Amino acid sequence: MGDRRRVRSAARRPRRPRAGLAAATAAALASLCALAAAACGSSAETTPAAAPSGQQAGPDDGALIRLAIPPDPLWDWLNDSGALAEWQQSNSVRIDASQSFDQFGAFAGGHADMVLINAMNVPNIERQSQREAVILGKYTFDRSFIGVRRFSPAETLGDLGGMQIAVYSPVESTLVWGVIADALHDLRLDINGGDFDLVVAEPTRLADLVMRGDVDACVCLPDPTVSYFSGREMKALYEGRSAAQIYAEEIAADPAQGLPMADVFVADKQWYDQHTAVAESFLALWDTALSEWQQNKAGLVDDYRHHFSVQSADDVAWLTDYITHNDWIAPSAYVSQGEAKTQADIFSRMKGAGLIAEDTAEPEIILSVSSSSTVPEPGS
């Protein structure tokens, strides 16, 4: 991987249209457009009035958090275990949760005070909603990897120049892999053109497109593609390491600084300023779920199979083993100074590589005074 190679677009081999690829791309783009434009349909109540000037709303004020979160195993565990009900009662805070994949619409439409989205989408959600947003806490690190068919000779992105790669988003993990391609291989991986032919498809279809020969590789997520890897039909490049691990180990100036964050809790800044103690208390609640994950990963994967896309015992075994070496769920919801520095660094690299506009505002990250998180070693 130390060999820096450059394969320009002009050198690509001609590619014939592949069956099913156009339909998959169109469906994915339609879904993304709907995500950005649709309004949330939940019956969320109005947030209580802000505390009087000079006072800060606290967990004992009978506050309400309007939360938009996609279907999630740890959120289900908080409900099923009774931890959420106990927290709401003891803190006098109620969470009105909307579980859908339309966090953009919920935030843009003013139906949510807090949402769980990918960190790379924060500039987009601010631009589309015209609301100032802040990153309060983290949930996951970037878990994506590059997947190819089992007998592919490729080992890194450097071996895929000029080829077609399916991605699940034009932003999110695609931007992180764009930084990796630039820093390690002097190649441009960009949805707007470069050294790879990128197509957008639903995350559950990426591995299928690879296996059918419609694309050469995919920026895959381990859970939606688990059956292809547990059955040894596909393999992951870079020795199975995720984008977050590769960035921390081979690009970051200090590997111990922290892994690039993926899913983060984002709040309206005005709401946060008025409900700082409530937000802090929510992070403590989420830490309860993260602690359960650290102690019972295999059990949670088995109990919430539908969230991890596992069906057979082989799927459960493969994913559990993968998580043991490549855990993408953070040990704490609080963002450390090192992790904030990692996000700033990767944001700067995205600008330097021309992956985002120079005038894109860097998201504000709240460094909580309650933070006692320890940054995990890459690969732990």
Secondary structure, 3 states (H helix, E strand, C coil): CCCCCCCCHHHCCCCCCCCCHHHHHHHHHHHHHHHHHCCCCCCCCCCCCCCCCCCCCCCCCCEEEEEEECCCHHHHHHHHHCHHHHHHHHHCEEEEEEECCCHHHHHHCCCCCEEEEEHHHHHHHHHHHCCCEEEEEECEECCCEEEEECCCCCCCHHHCCCCEEEECCCCHHHHHHHHHHHHHHCCCCCCCCCCCEEEECCCCCHHHHHHCCCCCEEEECCCCCHHHHHCCCEEECHHHCCHHHHHHHHHCCCHHHCCCECEEEEEEHHHHHHCHHHHHHHHHHHHHHHHHHHHCHHHHHHHCHHHHCCCCHHHHHHHHHHHHHHCCECCCCCCCHHHHHHHHHHHHHHHHCCCCCCCCCCCEECCCCCCCCCCCCCCC
